[in-house]
Amino acid sequence: MDNENDPLDTDTFKGAIRYCLKTLTEKYPHLKIIGVTPCYRFWSENGNVLYDSDTHAIGGMMITQYVQAVEDVYTEYHLPVVNNYANAGINKYNRLEYFAIADGLHPNAKGREIIGHRIGSGILENY
């Protein structure tokens, strides 16, 4: 997740984000940047949900840890971030409203609309 000895270590999740933000803000200081966290997701097989991001680790970490990492790094750079995991309203109880059962990663039109509105609102609120 992070390398305390090298905060710009691009082999780590947080280091790669820091490296991108540092590079962009130094080269293009006029840019308006906003972060976006991952949203809820699930894995399915043959029409059955196997597990979801509330219970399943990815790369040894829970998705909430990746979400927190995005928020932490953007806060270090004093940049806004939209938390789609906690605040998009998508969860295990309503997931099929926003995803097809066969694809728990890519939201359907309704899911994209919610996430798009959240990102748009974040841009308007911050810029």
Backbone hydrogen bonds in HBPLUS format (Angstrom, degrees):
<---DONOR---> <-ACCEPTOR-->    atom                        ^
c    i                          cat <-CA-CA->   ^        H-A-AA   ^      H-
h    n   atom  resd res      DA  || num        DHA   H-A  angle D-A-AA Bond
n    s   type  num  typ     dist DA aas  dist angle  dist       angle   num
A0014-LYS N   A0001-MET O   2.91 MM  13  5.97 169.4  1.92 165.5 167.9     1
A0006-ASP N   A0003-ASN O   3.03 MM   3  5.32 143.7  2.17 107.4 117.8     2
A0009-ASP N   A0006-ASP O   3.03 MM   3  5.42 150.7  2.12 128.2 125.6     3
A0012-THR N   A0009-ASP O   3.07 MM   3  5.83 160.3  2.11 121.0 124.1     4
A0016-ALA N   A0012-THR O   2.95 MM   4  5.99 155.4  2.01 144.5 150.3     5
A0017-ILE N   A0013-PHE O   3.18 MM   4  6.49 156.4  2.24 146.8 152.9     6
A0018-ARG N   A0014-LYS O   2.88 MM   4  6.14 167.9  1.89 154.5 158.1     7
A0019-TYR N   A0015-GLY O   2.83 MM   4  5.99 164.2  1.86 150.2 154.8     8
A0020-CYS N   A0016-ALA O   3.04 MM   4  6.22 163.0  2.07 145.4 149.6     9
A0021-LEU N   A0017-ILE O   2.92 MM   4  6.17 170.3  1.93 159.0 161.5    10
A0022-LYS N   A0018-ARG O   2.77 MM   4  5.89 167.4  1.79 160.4 164.0    11
A0023-THR N   A0019-TYR O   2.92 MM   4  5.97 167.7  1.93 150.0 154.0    12
A0024-LEU N   A0020-CYS O   2.89 MM   4  6.02 168.2  1.90 153.5 157.2    13
A0025-THR N   A0021-LEU O   2.88 MM   4  5.89 167.1  1.90 149.5 153.9    14
A0026-GLU N   A0022-LYS O   2.96 MM   4  5.97 150.9  2.05 146.4 153.8    15
A0027-LYS N   A0023-THR O   3.06 MM   4  6.07 164.4  2.08 147.1 151.8    16
A0028-TYR N   A0024-LEU O   2.75 MM   4  5.55 155.8  1.81 147.1 155.0    17
A0031-LEU N   A0028-TYR O   3.05 MM   3  5.72 169.3  2.06 125.2 128.6    18
A0035-GLY N   A0080-PRO O   2.87 MM  45  6.21 171.8  1.88 144.7 146.5    19
A0082-VAL N   A0035-GLY O   2.78 MM  47  6.06 158.9  1.82 140.6 143.6    20
A0037-THR N   A0082-VAL O   3.00 MM  45  6.33 164.2  2.03 172.8 171.4    21
A0053-SER N   A0041-ARG O   2.94 MM  12  5.51 154.1  2.01 160.0 153.3    22
A0042-PHE N   A0104-GLY O   3.09 MM  62  4.59 153.7  2.16 113.7 121.9    23
A0043-TRP N   A0051-TYR O   2.92 MM   8  5.65 168.8  1.94 165.1 164.5    24
A0050-LEU N   A0043-TRP O   2.76 MM   7  5.66 160.3  1.80 143.9 150.8    25
A0045-GLU N   A0048-ASN O   2.85 MM   3  5.35 153.6  1.92 147.4 153.8    26
A0048-ASN N   A0045-GLU O   3.01 MM   3  5.35 155.6  2.07 113.5 121.3    27
A0055-THR N   A0052-ASP O   3.06 MM   3  5.72 154.1  2.12 116.4 123.3    28
A0056-HIS N   A0052-ASP O   2.86 MM   4  5.75 144.7  1.98 157.2 168.4    29
A0058-ILE N   A0061-MET O   2.63 MM   3  5.27 165.2  1.65 158.5 154.2    30
A0061-MET N   A0058-ILE O   3.10 MM   3  5.27 163.8  2.12 108.5 113.4    31
A0065-GLN N   A0062-MET O   2.86 MM   3  5.35 139.8  2.02 110.9 122.3    32
A0066-TYR N   A0063-ILE O   3.04 MM   3  5.04 119.4  2.42  95.5 110.6    33
A0067-VAL N   A0063-ILE O   2.86 MM   4  6.19 158.8  1.90 154.0 160.4    34
A0068-GLN N   A0064-THR O   2.93 MM   4  6.07 160.3  1.97 139.6 144.9    35
A0069-ALA N   A0065-GLN O   2.95 MM   4  6.09 148.0  2.05 136.5 145.6    36
A0070-VAL N   A0066-TYR O   2.98 MM   4  6.29 158.4  2.03 152.3 156.6    37
A0071-GLU N   A0067-VAL O   3.03 MM   4  6.35 168.4  2.04 154.1 157.1    38
A0072-ASP N   A0068-GLN O   2.78 MM   4  5.97 159.9  1.82 150.8 156.8    39
A0073-VAL N   A0069-ALA O   2.99 MM   4  6.18 169.7  2.00 155.2 156.6    40
A0074-TYR N   A0070-VAL O   3.02 MM   4  6.16 169.9  2.03 156.6 159.8    41
A0075-THR N   A0071-GLU O   2.95 MM   4  6.03 150.4  2.04 144.8 153.4    42
A0076-GLU N   A0072-ASP O   2.94 MM   4  6.27 149.2  2.04 145.2 153.9    43
A0077-TYR N   A0073-VAL O   3.16 MM   4  6.49 144.1  2.30 145.3 154.2    44
A0079-LEU N   A0074-TYR O   2.83 MM   5  5.06 174.1  1.84 150.7 151.3    45
A0078-HIS N   A0075-THR O   2.98 MM   3  4.77 160.3  2.02 103.1 108.3    46
A0087-ASN N   A0083-ASN O   3.19 MM   4  5.95 146.7  2.31 135.4 145.1    47
A0094-ASN N   A0091-ASN O   3.24 MM   3  5.67 140.1  2.41 108.2 117.8    48
A0095-ARG N   A0091-ASN O   2.93 MM   4  5.51 116.9  2.33 155.7 170.3    49
A0097-GLU N   A0094-ASN O   2.87 MM   3  5.63 163.2  1.90 128.7 134.5    50
A0098-TYR N   A0095-ARG O   3.01 MM   3  5.39 145.1  2.13 108.6 118.3    51
A0099-PHE N   A0095-ARG O   2.90 MM   4  5.95 126.6  2.19 150.5 166.6    52
A0108-ASN N   A0098-TYR O   2.75 MM  10  5.47 162.1  1.78 133.4 139.8    53
A0103-ASP N   A0100-ALA O   2.98 MM   3  5.32 156.3  2.04 112.8 120.3    54
A0112-ARG N   A0108-ASN O   2.81 MM   4  6.06 161.8  1.84 161.8 167.7    55
A0113-GLU N   A0109-ALA O   2.92 MM   4  6.07 146.9  2.04 141.4 150.6    56
A0114-ILE N   A0110-LYS O   3.14 MM   4  6.43 159.9  2.18 145.8 149.7    57
A0115-ILE N   A0111-GLY O   3.02 MM   4  6.25 174.2  2.02 155.0 156.5    58
A0116-GLY N   A0112-ARG O   2.76 MM   4  5.75 157.1  1.81 144.1 151.8    59
A0117-HIS N   A0113-GLU O   2.89 MM   4  6.05 157.0  1.94 147.9 153.6    60
A0118-ARG N   A0114-ILE O   2.99 MM   4  6.26 153.1  2.06 147.3 155.0    61
A0119-ILE N   A0115-ILE O   2.92 MM   4  6.21 161.2  1.96 154.0 158.5    62
A0120-GLY N   A0116-GLY O   2.84 MM   4  5.99 164.7  1.87 149.3 154.4    63
A0121-SER N   A0117-HIS O   2.81 MM   4  5.92 157.5  1.86 144.7 151.3    64
A0122-GLY N   A0118-ARG O   2.92 MM   4  6.12 151.6  2.00 142.0 150.1    65
A0123-ILE N   A0119-ILE O   2.95 MM   4  6.27 152.9  2.03 150.8 157.7    66
A0124-LEU N   A0120-GLY O   2.96 MM   4  6.24 168.1  1.97 153.6 156.5    67
A0125-GLU N   A0121-SER O   2.79 MM   4  5.88 156.8  1.84 148.6 155.8    68
A0126-ASN N   A0122-GLY O   3.06 MM   4  6.06 146.5  2.17 139.7 147.5    69
A0127-TYR N   A0123-ILE O   2.72 MM   4  5.54 144.7  1.84 152.8 161.0    70
